[in-house]
Amino acid sequence: MESTCRLQFEQYFDFCRYESTNIQQKGSGQYVLSFDLSYLKKSGKATDGVGRVSDPMQTSSAVWSGCRTTYTLGAGNCLLSVIDIEHHTAFHLDVFQTPSKANGKPKSVP
């Protein structure tokens, strides 16, 4: 089962185009764009773009956590959504991992 899911996710799917069509068909027409930064706590053992260092301030993997009021190691994510004002819902458009200092740009999908 795991290999079947992994193989399916290796194929590119244009979620942005799919969701744009969905929004046009089902949305109210009153929208606001939303850009949200978040992170997933990661140790850096196997996650690409997350480094393990003794001083988190020296790596781009250190993300400021307002809840913890400190830096913590994790994978930063950027999410772009369209909020439908009239229907009180949001549609996901795109998400990408925040680039590390090493490569300076986000990974792109073909």
Secondary structure, DSSP 8 states (H G I E B T S, - for coil): -HHHHHHHHHS---HHHHHHHHHHHH--S-EEEEEEEEEEE--SSS-TT----SSGGGSTTEEEETTTTEEEEEEEEEEEEEEETTTTEEEEEEEEE---TTT-S-----
